[in-house]
Amino acid sequence: MNILINFGTLKDGGGQNVALNFMASLLTIQNNNYYHFIIVKDTQLHKFFINSKINNYTLVPKNPIGRILYELVLGRFIVYKYKINIIYSYFGIGLYPKYIPQVTGSADSNIYFPEIDFWSQYSGINLFFKKIIDNYRIWGLKRASGIIFENKELERRCHKLFKLRETRFIKPSISNYENNKKNIFKDKFNNDTPKGLFLCSWQLNKNIMMIPEIAKLIKDQGIDFSFILTAPIDSSSMHIQFSNLIKKNDVGNMVNIIGQVKKEDLSNLYNQIDYVFLLSKLESFSNNIIESWFFKKPLIISDEPWAKSICKDGAIYVNRKSPSDIVEKIINICNNPNYKSRILLNTKNILKTYPSIDQRTKQELDYLNYIYGKN
């Protein structure tokens, strides 16, 4: 079977890490399949292919419009040249010939929760384009021959909202985390201060703009605590807005913006912190969840259906709109070691139900074989 693995929508962040895990596993699996890869130029994944001396790939531009045009113009040629039998678009959909079955991973949680105004902070032309993209994603789901979900609630809603039944639930894998010998975080933070990590970029969905207010409430109660944010130091409008909120609340000594973190430095970062925050309005899944469990750091997460369907009793749930509730839960977990131990024991048991990278890769390939056999 000739398989086209389409990583074309994965430009940075957690998606790149997932793709790197998949590739590391795929290289160890013995089978008779031929693989060709679509990857984004000048990404971590591109560097991996170069360093691994893998030549069976095609580069597409980072710009999504450029990528779509590339697929429309050259997609048929790629399918013909490499005699492709099936396409696996890791997330999203590729505009390749429809007669070739295509399996897609779906992680755009907002299209499954229409009752939530996910784009409430957008208006005008920006809102218009967000809606266009959402409709394009729904169209892509209906065009796919099979859909892979990492969240049971999203899969259930897909069946209910779009009447799409050819789906498969596959849990995310547990990554292999190795310590970079050069610890760039050594002596960077005060080891005596409890630290909470927001591992994300400038994403309003993550509720990061509430960090300064949360920090101010903690400071007013005379509690020692600090926050670490991995958003880029890029002088963007959101970076400037966040910095102004830091100054307004006078919490500059409680918040560290450290910039984006490479995969090989994640282990060292997690070893420096005490808690993980994920205050998103919506997620399909997040590496933050499984990483917090793996590194034995209590997870403080939004009290939302998507989160409960994943975390069950393995997290501390908060009202993401209420700084006072978030601070109350922070103080509770900091001052209650028995509660903290119970949460960590729960996460240890939940983590046992997740596959290794090789196990997940095998599940994905089995599903591709199943879909190919149906078509």
C-alpha positions in Angstrom: 0.0 0.0 0.0 1.3 3.5 -0.9 0.4 6.0 1.7 0.7 9.8 1.6 1.2 11.2 5.1 0.1 14.8 5.0 1.6 17.0 7.7 0.9 20.1 5.7 -1.2 21.8 8.4 1.4 21.3 11.1 3.5 24.4 11.3 4.6 24.7 15.0 3.7 23.9 18.6 2.2 20.7 19.8 1.2 19.5 16.3 4.8 19.4 15.3 5.7 17.4 18.4 3.0 14.8 17.7 4.2 14.5 14.1 7.8 14.0 15.3 6.6 11.2 17.7 4.8 9.6 14.8 7.8 9.7 12.5 10.2 8.4 15.2 7.9 5.4 15.6 7.2 4.9 12.0 10.9 4.5 11.2 11.0 1.5 13.6 7.9 -0.3 12.2 8.5 -3.1 9.7 5.9 -3.3 6.9 5.6 -3.4 3.2 4.0 0.1 2.8 5.6 2.9 0.9 5.3 6.3 2.4 5.5 9.8 0.9 5.3 12.8 3.2 4.0 16.3 2.8 5.7 18.6 5.3 5.9 22.4 5.9 9.1 24.1 4.9 11.5 25.4 7.6 9.9 23.6 10.6 11.2 21.2 13.2 9.7 18.4 11.2 11.6 19.6 8.1 14.9 19.6 10.1 14.1 16.1 11.3 13.7 14.8 7.7 17.0 16.5 6.8 18.9 15.1 9.8 17.4 11.6 9.3 18.3 11.7 5.6 14.7 10.9 4.6 14.2 12.0 1.0 10.7 10.9 0.2 8.9 14.1 1.0 7.5 17.2 -0.6 7.7 20.7 0.9 4.7 23.0 1.1 4.7 26.7 2.2 3.7 27.8 5.7 1.1 30.1 4.4 -2.3 28.2 4.4 -3.5 29.8 1.1 -0.2 28.9 -0.5 -0.5 25.3 0.8 -4.1 25.0 -0.5 -3.1 26.3 -3.9 -0.2 23.8 -4.0 -2.5 21.0 -3.2 -5.0 22.1 -5.9 -2.3 22.5 -8.6 0.1 19.7 -7.8 -1.9 17.3 -5.6 -3.1 15.2 -8.5 0.5 15.0 -9.8 1.8 13.8 -6.4 -0.9 11.1 -6.2 -0.1 9.9 -9.7 3.7 10.0 -9.4 3.8 8.0 -6.2 0.8 5.8 -7.0 -0.9 6.7 -3.8 -3.6 4.4 -2.5 -4.7 6.4 0.6 -4.0 9.7 2.3 -3.6 10.4 6.0 -3.9 14.1 6.7 -2.8 14.3 10.3 -5.1 17.2 11.1 -7.4 19.0 8.7 -8.0 18.0 5.1 -5.9 18.1 2.0 -7.4 19.1 -1.3 -6.1 16.0 -3.1 -8.2 14.0 -5.7 -11.4 12.8 -4.1 -11.2 9.4 -5.6 -8.3 8.6 -3.2 -9.6 7.8 0.3 -8.5 10.3 2.8 -8.4 9.8 6.6 -8.1 13.0 8.7 -7.5 13.7 12.4 -9.9 16.3 13.8 -9.0 18.6 16.6 -11.0 21.8 15.9 -13.1 21.6 19.0 -15.2 24.7 18.4 -17.0 23.3 15.4 -18.5 20.6 17.7 -19.7 23.1 20.3 -21.9 25.5 18.3 -23.6 26.7 21.5 -20.3 28.3 22.6 -19.4 31.6 21.0 -15.8 30.7 20.5 -15.0 33.8 18.4 -16.7 36.3 20.7 -13.5 38.4 20.8 -13.5 38.9 17.0 -15.6 41.1 14.8 -15.9 42.4 11.3 -13.7 40.9 8.6 -11.7 38.9 11.2 -14.9 37.2 12.4 -16.0 36.6 8.8 -12.8 34.8 8.0 -13.0 32.7 11.1 -16.5 31.5 10.1 -15.3 30.8 6.6 -12.4 28.6 8.0 -14.9 26.8 10.3 -17.2 26.0 7.4 -14.2 24.8 5.4 -13.2 22.4 8.2 -16.8 21.0 8.4 -16.8 20.5 4.6 -13.4 18.7 5.0 -14.9 16.3 7.6 -17.8 15.4 5.3 -15.3 14.9 2.4 -13.1 12.5 4.5 -13.4 8.7 4.3 -12.5 8.4 8.0 -12.0 10.6 11.0 -9.7 10.1 14.0 -10.6 11.7 17.3 -8.6 12.1 20.5 -11.6 13.1 22.5 -14.7 10.9 23.0 -17.0 13.9 23.5 -16.0 15.4 20.2 -16.6 12.1 18.4 -20.0 11.8 20.0 -20.9 15.3 18.9 -19.6 14.6 15.4 -22.1 11.7 15.1 -24.9 13.9 16.4 -24.2 17.2 14.6 -22.9 16.0 11.2 -24.3 12.4 11.1 -20.8 11.1 10.2 -20.3 7.6 11.5 -17.0 6.5 10.0 -14.9 7.6 13.0 -12.3 6.1 15.2 -11.3 7.1 18.8 -7.5 6.8 19.4 -6.0 8.2 22.6 -2.9 10.4 22.3 0.4 8.7 23.1 2.8 9.2 25.9 5.9 10.8 24.5 9.5 9.9 25.3 10.9 12.9 27.2 14.6 13.1 27.4 16.5 15.7 29.5 18.6 18.0 27.4 22.0 17.9 29.1 22.2 21.7 28.8 19.5 22.8 31.2 18.7 26.3 30.0 16.3 26.8 32.9 18.8 26.1 35.6 18.9 29.0 38.1 16.4 30.9 36.0 13.6 30.8 38.6 13.4 31.0 42.4 13.3 27.4 43.5 11.6 28.3 46.8 8.5 29.8 45.1 5.7 27.6 43.9 5.3 28.0 40.1 2.5 27.5 37.7 3.1 26.9 34.0 1.0 28.2 31.1 2.6 26.2 28.2 1.1 28.1 25.2 1.6 31.0 22.9 -0.5 34.2 22.6 -3.8 32.4 22.4 -6.9 34.0 23.8 -8.6 30.7 24.1 -6.1 29.7 26.8 -7.3 32.6 29.0 -3.8 34.0 29.4 -4.9 37.6 29.7 -6.3 36.7 33.1 -2.9 35.8 34.5 -2.1 39.3 35.8 -5.4 39.6 37.7 -4.9 36.1 39.2 -1.4 37.1 40.2 -2.7 40.3 41.8 -5.3 38.5 43.9 -2.6 36.0 45.1 -0.3 38.9 45.9 -3.0 40.7 47.9 -3.3 37.6 50.1 0.4 37.7 50.9 1.0 34.3 49.2 4.3 33.5 47.4 3.5 32.2 43.9 4.7 32.8 40.3 3.6 32.1 36.8 5.6 31.0 33.8 4.3 31.7 30.3 5.9 30.3 27.1 4.5 32.8 24.7 7.0 34.4 22.4 8.6 37.7 23.3 7.7 39.3 20.0 6.2 42.8 20.7 3.0 41.7 19.1 -0.3 43.4 20.0 -1.2 40.7 22.5 2.3 40.7 24.0 2.1 44.5 24.5 -1.5 44.2 25.9 -0.3 41.5 28.3 2.7 43.5 29.4 0.4 46.5 30.1 -1.8 44.3 32.3 1.3 43.2 34.2 2.3 46.8 34.9 -1.3 47.8 35.8 -1.5 45.0 38.4 2.1 45.6 39.6 2.9 41.8 39.4 6.1 42.0 37.2 8.0 40.0 39.8 5.4 37.2 39.7 5.2 36.5 35.9 7.9 35.2 33.7 7.5 35.2 29.9 10.2 32.8 28.7 9.4 32.4 25.0 8.7 29.2 23.0 10.3 26.0 24.3 11.8 23.3 22.2 10.7 19.7 22.6 14.1 18.7 24.0 13.9 21.3 26.7 10.4 20.4 27.9 11.6 17.9 30.5 13.9 20.4 32.2 11.1 23.0 32.2 8.6 20.7 33.8 11.1 19.8 36.5 11.3 23.5 37.4 7.5 24.0 38.0 4.9 22.8 40.4 1.5 23.2 38.7 0.2 23.2 35.1 -2.6 25.5 34.0 -5.0 24.9 31.1 -7.8 27.5 31.2 -9.0 27.0 27.7 -12.6 27.6 26.6 -12.3 24.6 24.3 -9.8 21.9 23.4 -10.0 18.6 21.6 -7.0 17.4 23.6 -3.8 19.2 24.7 -0.3 17.9 25.3 -0.4 20.0 28.5 -2.7 17.4 30.0 -0.7 14.3 29.4 2.6 16.1 30.1 1.3 17.3 33.5 0.4 13.7 34.3 3.7 12.3 33.1 5.8 14.8 35.0 3.6 14.4 38.2 2.4 18.0 38.2 -1.2 18.8 39.4 -3.3 20.1 36.5 -5.6 23.1 37.1 -8.1 23.1 34.2 -11.3 24.7 33.1 -14.5 23.2 34.5 -15.9 22.3 31.1 -17.4 19.2 29.4 -14.4 18.7 27.1 -12.0 18.7 30.0 -14.0 16.4 32.2 -14.4 13.9 29.4 -10.6 13.6 29.3 -9.4 14.2 32.8 -12.1 12.7 35.0 -10.7 12.8 38.5 -7.2 13.6 37.4 -7.4 17.4 37.6 -8.4 20.4 39.7 -11.4 22.1 38.0 -11.9 25.8 38.1 -14.3 28.4 36.8 -12.2 29.8 34.0 -14.0 33.1 34.1 -13.5 33.6 37.8 -10.1 34.8 39.1 -11.3 34.4 42.7 -12.3 30.8 42.1 -9.0 30.0 40.4 -7.0 31.6 43.3 -9.1 29.7 45.9 -8.3 26.4 44.1 -4.6 27.3 43.9 -4.4 28.0 47.6 -6.3 24.8 48.4 -3.9 22.6 46.4 -0.8 24.4 47.7 -1.9 24.0 51.4 -3.4 20.5 51.2 -0.7 17.9 50.5 -3.1 15.0 51.0 -5.4 16.4 48.3 -2.4 16.9 46.0 -1.3 13.3 46.6 -4.8 12.0 45.8 -4.9 13.9 42.5 -1.5 12.6 41.5 -2.5 9.1 42.3 -5.5 9.4 40.1 -3.5 10.8 37.2 -1.0 7.9 37.6 -3.9 5.4 37.1 -5.4 7.3 34.2 -2.0 7.5 32.5 -1.8 3.7 32.4 -4.7 3.7 30.0 -2.8 5.7 27.4 -0.8 4.0 24.6 2.9 4.3 23.9 4.0 6.1 20.7 4.4 2.7 19.0 1.0 1.5 20.1 -0.7 4.6 18.9 1.1 4.5 15.5 0.0 0.9 15.0 -3.6 1.9 15.8 -3.4 4.7 13.2 -2.0 2.4 10.6 -4.6 -0.3 11.4 -7.3 2.3 10.7 -5.7 3.3 7.4 -5.7 -0.4 6.4 -9.4 -0.7 7.4 -10.4 2.4 5.4 -8.4 1.3 2.4 -10.1 -2.2 2.5 -13.5 -0.5 2.6 -12.7 1.5 -0.5 
